[in-house]
Protein backbone atom coordinates (compact mmCIF):
# COMPACT_ATOMS: atom_id res chain seq x y z
CA UNK A 1 0.00 0.00 0.00
CA UNK A 2 1.16 3.51 -0.83
CA UNK A 3 1.12 6.31 1.76
CA UNK A 4 -0.69 9.51 0.75
CA UNK A 5 0.57 12.94 1.77
CA UNK A 6 -1.38 16.18 1.25
CA UNK A 7 0.47 19.46 0.77
CA UNK A 8 -2.56 21.68 0.59
CA UNK A 9 -5.23 22.40 3.14
CA UNK A 10 -7.49 23.97 0.51
CA UNK A 11 -8.50 20.51 -0.73
CA UNK A 12 -9.46 19.45 2.78
CA UNK A 13 -11.45 22.67 3.26
CA UNK A 14 -13.12 22.18 -0.12
CA UNK A 15 -14.11 18.61 0.72
CA UNK A 16 -15.76 19.78 3.94
CA UNK A 17 -17.81 22.43 2.10
CA UNK A 18 -18.90 20.51 -0.99
CA UNK A 19 -21.78 18.06 -1.35
CA UNK A 20 -21.36 14.44 -0.29
CA UNK A 21 -21.52 13.04 -3.84
CA UNK A 22 -18.58 15.11 -5.02
CA UNK A 23 -16.65 14.45 -1.83
CA UNK A 24 -17.11 10.69 -2.09
CA UNK A 25 -16.11 10.72 -5.78
CA UNK A 26 -12.87 12.59 -5.01
CA UNK A 27 -12.04 10.42 -1.99
CA UNK A 28 -12.74 7.25 -3.98
CA UNK A 29 -10.36 8.41 -6.73
CA UNK A 30 -7.64 9.18 -4.16
CA UNK A 31 -8.13 5.78 -2.49
CA UNK A 32 -7.84 4.04 -5.87
CA UNK A 33 -4.65 6.01 -6.44
CA UNK A 34 -3.25 4.71 -3.14
CA UNK A 35 -4.11 1.12 -4.13
CA UNK A 36 -2.79 1.38 -7.69
CA UNK A 37 -0.63 4.46 -8.41
CA UNK A 38 -0.21 3.45 -12.06
CA UNK A 39 -3.88 3.50 -12.95
CA UNK A 40 -5.25 3.63 -16.47
CA UNK A 41 -6.80 7.07 -15.95
CA UNK A 42 -3.62 8.99 -15.17
CA UNK A 43 -2.05 11.49 -17.54
CA UNK A 44 1.37 13.06 -17.28
CA UNK A 45 1.47 16.85 -17.05
CA UNK A 46 3.93 18.19 -19.61
CA UNK A 47 6.00 21.32 -18.98
CA UNK A 48 6.96 20.86 -15.34
CA UNK A 49 10.46 20.18 -14.05
CA UNK A 50 9.21 17.37 -11.83
CA UNK A 51 7.04 14.52 -13.05
CA UNK A 52 3.46 15.49 -12.27
CA UNK A 53 0.44 13.37 -13.06
CA UNK A 54 -3.29 13.93 -12.91
CA UNK A 55 -6.29 11.73 -12.37
CA UNK A 56 -9.93 12.56 -12.97
CA UNK A 57 -12.63 12.52 -10.32
CA UNK A 58 -15.77 13.58 -12.15
CA UNK A 59 -15.23 17.14 -13.34
CA UNK A 60 -12.25 17.58 -11.01
CA UNK A 61 -8.58 16.85 -11.66
CA UNK A 62 -6.19 15.84 -8.90
CA UNK A 63 -2.52 16.65 -9.49
CA UNK A 64 0.09 14.50 -7.78
CA UNK A 65 3.65 13.29 -7.91
CA UNK A 66 4.97 9.91 -6.88
CA UNK A 67 7.92 9.21 -4.62
CA UNK A 68 8.22 5.51 -5.30
CA UNK A 69 11.42 5.00 -3.31
CA UNK A 70 9.53 5.97 -0.12
CA UNK A 71 6.21 4.51 -1.34
CA UNK A 72 4.55 7.90 -1.06
CA UNK A 73 2.18 9.81 -3.31
CA UNK A 74 2.02 13.55 -2.71
CA UNK A 75 -1.21 15.31 -3.65
CA UNK A 76 -0.11 18.68 -5.03
CA UNK A 77 -3.29 20.43 -6.16
CA UNK A 78 -6.77 20.00 -7.54
CA UNK A 79 -8.45 21.71 -10.48
CA UNK A 80 -12.14 22.47 -10.41
N, C-alpha and C positions, 0 to 999 in steps of 0.2 A: 504494500500500500504506500502511496505517495503522501507526504505531508503537504498541506496547503498553508501558505502564508499570505496575509493580506497587507498591502502597503497603503491602503487608502481607507479612511473612515467614512468617506462619502458614500461608498457602496453599502456599508452597513446601515448608515442613516437612511439611504434610499430604500433599502429593503424593509425597514421598519415603517416607512410612510406609504409604500405602495400597496396595491391590493394583494390578496393572498394568492391568486392565480399566477400573477407575474412573479411574486416572490418564490413560489414553489417551483416554477419553471426555471428560474435562474439558479436556485439552490440545487435542483436536480442536475442541471448542466454542469455545475461545479463539482458535484459528487461523482458524476460520470468521468469528469476530467481526472479526479483523484484516483479512480479505479483504473482508467486506461488513458494515460496522457497522450498517446498517439492515436487519437480517435480519427474516424473518417471525416468528421465535420470541421477539422481544424484547417486554417489557412495561415501561411506565413505572411507577416507584414513586411513588405519590401521598403527599404529606405532608412532603416534604423541600424545603428552600429551594433547593437546586440540583437540576438535572434528573438523576435517577438512573434507570437502566434495569437490567433483569435478563434473563438468558438462562438456559435450562435445560440441564443436562448430566446426564441421567439423573435421579436423585433430588436432585441438587444444584442450587443457584441461584447464579449469579455476578453480583454487583452491580458496575456500572461507570458511569462518566460519560464523555461524549465532549467532547474539546476539538478541534473541527473546524477551527479557525483554524490550529492547529499540527499537524493531522493526527495526533492522539494520542488513544488510549483508555486511561483510567486504571482499572485493576481495583481496586475499593474493598474488597470483602469477598466472602465466600462463605457460603452457608447450607447446612448439612447436613441 
